[in-house]
Amino acid sequence: IILYIMIYTACIITFASCDLFEPRTPEDPTAARGNFIPPTTFEIVIENFINAINERNAQHYIQCFVDPSLSEKVFIFEPTTAARNQFSPLFEDWTVQDERMYLDNLISSIPDNATLHLALENGHFEAEFANEAIYTASYRLNAQHTNEGFQYHLFEGTLRFEMATDQTNNWVIVRWVDLSDSEQRSWSDLKGTFKL
């Protein structure tokens, strides 16, 4: 019985001295949320990329791309030929910060109850090496924005990501080639419009 009393007392003292029953600090409502997984494989980069778009999380989105402070590589975006002609010279020195800016502008133009959804189909890795990989997929991006000067909401095409590992051994996108393969507007058209 003495041993039981000693264990019971020790438990009471332990629980009383910790913060187990204290209210937690509320989360900052402006803080980034969502599902970002450390990209230790190239497949995770694709998962993070899709989640970042669908969760409207610009911070997680740009984390999918190469950071020049962690790699010798720099990010390159190659738009469709039509978009390059229409938005020249906008895409000539496109950076990760341009990616962030266009996505911030797009997200701010989509009401909370409207759709922003990315679906990738027929995705496959064309090449897989120790530190590099190439991924290709057809994309369908539905963005129900409120920009009255741009009446397109569905964007389709093929994306090609060249990925590599950085100094932290995380995988990142270093090059994105956008290819138009339908009558729909492409992702490049969306970027050009919302970066202006």
C-alpha positions as CSV (number, residue, x, y, z in Angstrom):
1,I,0.0,0.0,0.0
2,I,2.9,2.4,0.8
3,L,4.3,1.7,-2.7
4,Y,0.9,2.5,-4.3
5,I,0.6,5.7,-2.4
6,M,4.2,6.7,-3.4
7,I,3.4,6.0,-7.1
8,Y,0.1,7.9,-6.9
9,T,1.8,10.9,-5.3
10,A,4.6,10.9,-7.8
11,C,2.0,10.9,-10.7
12,I,0.1,13.8,-9.1
13,I,3.2,15.9,-8.7
14,T,4.4,15.1,-12.3
15,F,1.1,16.1,-13.9
16,A,0.7,19.2,-11.7
17,S,4.2,20.4,-12.6
18,C,3.8,20.1,-16.4
19,D,1.7,22.2,-18.7
20,L,-0.5,19.3,-19.7
21,F,-3.7,20.9,-18.5
22,E,-2.8,24.5,-19.5
23,P,-4.5,26.0,-22.5
24,R,-2.3,26.1,-25.6
25,T,-1.3,29.2,-27.4
26,P,-3.8,29.8,-30.3
27,E,-2.4,29.4,-33.8
28,D,-1.8,32.5,-35.8
29,P,-4.6,32.6,-38.4
30,T,-2.3,34.2,-41.0
31,A,0.4,31.5,-40.6
32,A,1.0,29.1,-43.5
33,R,-0.9,25.8,-43.1
34,G,-1.1,22.7,-45.1
35,N,0.7,19.5,-45.8
36,F,4.3,20.0,-46.7
37,I,6.5,16.9,-46.4
38,P,10.3,17.2,-46.4
39,P,11.1,16.4,-50.0
40,T,13.6,13.6,-49.5
41,T,12.5,11.9,-52.7
42,F,11.5,13.4,-56.1
43,E,8.0,11.8,-55.8
44,I,7.4,13.9,-52.6
45,V,8.1,17.1,-54.6
46,I,5.2,16.3,-56.9
47,E,2.9,15.6,-53.9
48,N,4.0,18.9,-52.2
49,F,3.5,20.8,-55.5
50,I,-0.1,19.6,-55.9
51,N,-1.0,20.1,-52.3
52,A,0.5,23.7,-52.3
53,I,-1.8,24.7,-55.2
54,N,-4.9,23.0,-53.9
55,E,-4.3,24.4,-50.4
56,R,-3.6,27.9,-51.8
57,N,-0.3,27.9,-49.9
58,A,2.2,30.1,-51.7
59,Q,5.0,29.4,-49.1
60,H,4.8,25.7,-49.6
61,Y,4.6,26.3,-53.4
62,I,7.9,28.1,-53.6
63,Q,9.6,25.6,-51.3
64,C,9.2,23.1,-54.2
65,F,11.6,25.1,-56.3
66,V,15.4,25.5,-56.1
67,D,16.8,28.0,-53.6
68,P,20.0,29.5,-55.1
69,S,21.5,29.8,-51.5
70,L,21.3,26.0,-51.3
71,S,22.3,25.0,-54.8
72,E,24.6,26.0,-57.7
73,K,21.5,25.7,-60.0
74,V,19.0,28.5,-60.6
75,F,15.4,28.1,-61.5
76,I,14.4,28.3,-65.2
77,F,10.8,28.5,-66.5
78,E,10.2,28.0,-70.2
79,P,6.7,29.1,-71.2
80,T,4.7,28.0,-74.2
81,T,5.6,29.6,-77.5
82,A,2.3,31.5,-77.6
83,A,2.7,32.9,-74.1
84,R,6.3,33.9,-74.7
85,N,5.2,35.9,-77.8
86,Q,2.3,37.5,-75.9
87,F,4.1,38.4,-72.7
88,S,7.6,39.1,-74.0
89,P,9.9,40.1,-72.3
90,L,8.1,39.0,-69.0
91,F,9.4,35.5,-69.1
92,E,13.0,36.3,-70.0
93,D,14.3,36.4,-66.4
94,W,11.6,34.5,-64.6
95,T,12.5,33.6,-61.1
96,V,11.1,31.8,-58.1
97,Q,10.0,35.2,-56.7
98,D,8.0,35.7,-59.9
99,E,6.4,32.3,-59.2
100,R,5.5,33.6,-55.7
101,M,4.1,36.9,-57.0
102,Y,1.9,35.4,-59.7
103,L,0.5,32.8,-57.3
104,D,-0.1,35.4,-54.5
105,N,-2.0,37.5,-57.1
106,L,-4.0,34.6,-58.3
107,I,-5.0,33.4,-54.8
108,S,-6.1,36.8,-53.8
109,S,-8.4,36.9,-56.8
110,I,-10.2,33.7,-56.0
111,P,-13.0,33.8,-53.4
112,D,-12.8,31.4,-50.5
113,N,-15.8,29.5,-51.8
114,A,-14.4,29.3,-55.4
115,T,-12.3,26.6,-56.9
116,L,-8.5,26.4,-57.3
117,H,-7.7,22.8,-58.2
118,L,-4.8,21.1,-59.9
119,A,-4.9,17.6,-61.3
120,L,-2.0,15.9,-62.9
121,E,-2.6,12.9,-65.2
122,N,-0.3,10.3,-66.9
123,G,2.6,11.5,-64.7
124,H,5.8,9.5,-65.1
125,F,9.5,9.9,-64.5
126,E,11.4,9.8,-67.8
127,A,14.8,9.6,-66.1
128,E,15.9,8.9,-62.6
129,F,19.4,9.3,-61.4
130,A,21.1,9.6,-58.0
131,N,20.8,13.4,-57.9
132,E,18.5,14.3,-60.9
133,A,15.1,13.3,-62.2
134,I,12.8,14.3,-65.0
135,Y,9.0,14.2,-64.5
136,T,6.3,14.8,-67.2
137,A,2.6,15.0,-66.8
138,S,-0.6,16.4,-68.3
139,Y,-2.1,19.1,-66.1
140,R,-5.6,20.5,-65.7
141,L,-5.8,23.6,-63.6
142,N,-9.2,25.0,-62.6
143,A,-8.9,28.6,-61.3
144,Q,-12.2,30.4,-60.6
145,H,-10.7,33.8,-60.3
146,T,-12.5,37.1,-60.4
147,N,-10.3,39.0,-62.9
148,E,-12.9,40.4,-65.3
149,G,-10.3,41.2,-67.9
150,F,-9.2,37.6,-68.3
151,Q,-12.2,35.3,-68.9
152,Y,-10.4,32.0,-68.9
153,H,-10.6,29.6,-65.9
154,L,-9.4,26.3,-67.2
155,F,-5.8,25.7,-68.1
156,E,-4.4,22.6,-69.7
157,G,-1.1,21.4,-71.1
158,T,1.9,19.3,-70.3
159,L,4.5,20.2,-67.7
160,R,8.0,18.9,-67.6
161,F,10.0,19.2,-64.4
162,E,13.7,18.8,-64.2
163,M,14.5,18.1,-60.5
164,A,17.7,17.8,-58.6
165,T,18.9,17.6,-55.0
166,D,20.2,20.7,-53.2
167,Q,22.9,21.0,-50.5
168,T,20.5,19.7,-47.9
169,N,19.8,16.6,-50.0
170,N,16.2,17.7,-50.6
171,W,14.7,17.4,-54.0
172,V,13.6,20.6,-55.8
173,I,12.4,21.7,-59.2
174,V,15.2,23.5,-61.2
175,R,13.5,23.7,-64.6
176,W,9.9,23.8,-65.7
177,V,8.9,23.5,-69.4
178,D,5.3,24.3,-70.2
179,L,3.9,22.7,-73.4
180,S,0.5,23.5,-74.9
181,D,-1.3,20.5,-76.2
182,S,-5.0,21.6,-76.5
183,E,-7.2,24.4,-77.4
184,Q,-7.3,25.5,-73.8
185,R,-5.2,28.3,-72.4
186,S,-1.9,27.1,-70.8
187,W,-0.4,27.6,-67.4
188,S,2.0,30.1,-69.0
189,D,-1.0,32.3,-70.0
190,L,-2.2,32.2,-66.3
191,K,1.3,33.2,-65.0
192,G,1.7,36.0,-67.5
193,T,-1.7,37.4,-66.7
194,F,-1.3,37.4,-63.0
195,K,2.3,38.5,-62.9
196,L,1.4,41.8,-64.8
